[in-house]
Amino acid sequence: MHGRMLIDDFAGNDYLGLASDPRLVQATAEGARRYGAGACASQLVSGYLEVHQELEARLAALVGRPRALLFSSGYLANLGVLQVLCDRSTAVFQDRLNHASLLDGARLAGARTRRFHHGDLDDLAHLLARCPSDTPRLVVSDGVFSMDGDVADIAGLSEVCRRHDAWLMVDDAHGLGVLGEHGDGCAGRRHGCDQVPVLVGTLGKALGTGGAFVAGSELLIEHLIQFARPYIYTTAEPPGVSAATLGALDILEQEPERRARLKAHIARFRAQAKAIGLPLLPSSTPIQPVLLGDSTRVQRWAARLRAQGVLVGAIRAPTVPRGQARLRITLSAVHREEQIDRLLDALASLKAREERP
Ligand SMILES: *Cc1c(COP(=O)(O)O)cnc(C)c1O
């Protein structure tokens, strides 16, 4: 628990600083005034409001897909998609570092899951080649890996999928809003439905609000509406949240300087962290992990930073493999340069303190 305003927050996923933007707070209130505080029913009954419809159209346009479908959260979107696309006869291939919701979704669908080495297209191709030819197959990858910050090779994945007759699903929770010329993520307009037929985006990260969507063909979306239980049996998103997300999409369009500023912050952080000699991972996104290895060391560093008013993620097993515990530092467009410098100073003194005999 923390007061948010009193602390330098380098732990959240509010990459563009939209969560606290007064315009979005205002849009939330206006959405609630107009439609009510809650949607009062599932989408298929009477919970599907104009604001939801408008948001779906805007999201589809953002990522360059024919349709998009709103879910209450990214976790539910992934469960829904995997439940609809897979059953016991499906072979699912997942990157080793995929998000827990993707692994859970395949497991709940009863599909047989094989995990390929992180980012290793040869390993994926090898596993696909061994799969019996009549088995339906789905390849699943994060767009930006949430604990490492690296970006999947979307063109490479789609090419392997094309060669081996597999469907490709990309969960771009951390890429949406941040990557791509329009903030359309790593698998947005540059890669259409033919390359990435199933695209998931979440709205609680760079867009600063909440909820998620699946984007794809008319047929995929109609199928989800008919059969995805995590879509059907849950109350529609509160309309104020959808109204705020529409506001976030406006800002994304009108203020590309936020992405530019974020990029400059990433470069600043990486250059100085390298000069200090911190063990960074090769990430070009706002997720900048410092790999400390040992989980007690991670907790000690995070606690000392916290005592200085700096909040970072202390990520340990089972979220990451044992022995790869890390500080998960995330940057935001609304950080001030002094805040980043203060974080780096604090990290430098922690490192120096451990190196003293
Ligand atoms: C955060 C995250 C989710 C879950 O999204 P929520 O809207 O928070 O439920 C799914 N996939 C990935 C890769 C994520 O990072």
The ligand as an SDF file (V2000), in Angstrom:
LIG
                    3D

 15 15  0  0  0  0  0  0  0  0999 V2000
   -0.8190   -7.7050  -17.2630 C   0  0  0  0  0  0  0  0  0  0  0  0
   -0.8600   -8.7730  -18.2800 C   0  0  0  0  0  0  0  0  0  0  0  0
   -2.0460   -9.4850  -18.5320 C   0  0  0  0  0  0  0  0  0  0  0  0
   -3.2580   -9.3320  -17.6700 C   0  0  0  0  0  0  0  0  0  0  0  0
   -3.9550   -8.1690  -17.9480 O   0  0  0  0  0  0  0  0  0  0  0  0
   -4.9690   -7.6150  -16.8660 P   0  0  0  0  0  0  0  0  0  0  0  0
   -5.8150   -6.6650  -17.6290 O   0  0  0  0  0  0  0  0  0  0  0  0
   -4.1500   -6.9700  -15.8180 O   0  0  0  0  0  0  0  0  0  0  0  0
   -5.7520   -8.7940  -16.3440 O   0  0  0  0  0  0  0  0  0  0  0  0
   -2.0470  -10.3860  -19.5730 C   0  0  0  0  0  0  0  0  0  0  0  0
   -0.9420  -10.5920  -20.3140 N   0  0  0  0  0  0  0  0  0  0  0  0
    0.2010   -9.9470  -20.0940 C   0  0  0  0  0  0  0  0  0  0  0  0
    1.3950  -10.2310  -20.9460 C   0  0  0  0  0  0  0  0  0  0  0  0
    0.2910   -9.0160  -19.0600 C   0  0  0  0  0  0  0  0  0  0  0  0
    1.4250   -8.4000  -18.8120 O   0  0  0  0  0  0  0  0  0  0  0  0
  1  2  1  0
  2  3  1  0
  2 14  2  0
  3  4  1  0
  3 10  2  0
  4  5  1  0
  5  6  1  0
  6  7  2  0
  6  8  1  0
  6  9  1  0
 10 11  1  0
 11 12  2  0
 12 13  1  0
 12 14  1  0
 14 15  1  0
M  END
$$$$
